[in-house]
């Protein structure tokens, strides 16, 4: 069993031009991305994409674990769990 902060994680409001990722269940911050202040617009976009990837980490971990176990047992799995985890990382709704 992994010992990371329980998910799901979400991106919090952009306080003080910072982006934070928090555990929904525990209400604790798991990551804070740097202030974007004078960064170029594409850098701000990259920071938000990084935040989405961080927020999707528990979902991606769970999806990989399920897929690996199914592969090792030669089982069929519902691939939608992988699609949902990747969509969260990309900022898409699924």
C-alpha positions, -999 to +999 in steps of 0.1 A: +000+000+000+012+035-009+017+061+018+009+093-002-018+117+009-053+103+002-069+114-031-087+126-049-067+158-053-079+190-069-065+224-079-075+250-054-082+287-061-052+306-074-043+324-042-018+352-045-010+341-080+000+307-068-016+273-077-021+248-050-031+211-052-051+199-022-066+166-010-104+169-013-110+145+015-084+158+040-084+194+030-046+196+031-022+210+005-001+184-013+017+208-037+022+245-043+035+257-077+055+289-079+040+323-083+037+332-119+040+369-115+058+383-145+060+350-164+050+349-200+014+337-207+027+303-221+046+298-188+014+304-168-004+279-190+024+254-184+022+259-146-016+252-148-010+220-169+016+209-143-009+214-115-035+193-134-009+165-138-001+167-101-038+167-092-044+136-113-015+116-097-037+095-073-060+086-102-032+078-125-015+057-099-047+037-093-054+032-130-018+019-136-021-004-106-054-018-119-041-022-155-009-039-144-027-064-121-052-072-149-023-076-174-005-100-150-036-121-146-045-119-183-079-104-173-100-080-193-105-046-176-127-016-180-103+007-198-124+037-189-105+041-156-074+049-177-093+072-200-107+091-170-073+095-153-057+108-184-086+131-191-082+146-156-044+151-162-052+169-195-079+191-179-107+174-199-140+163-185-148+126-188 
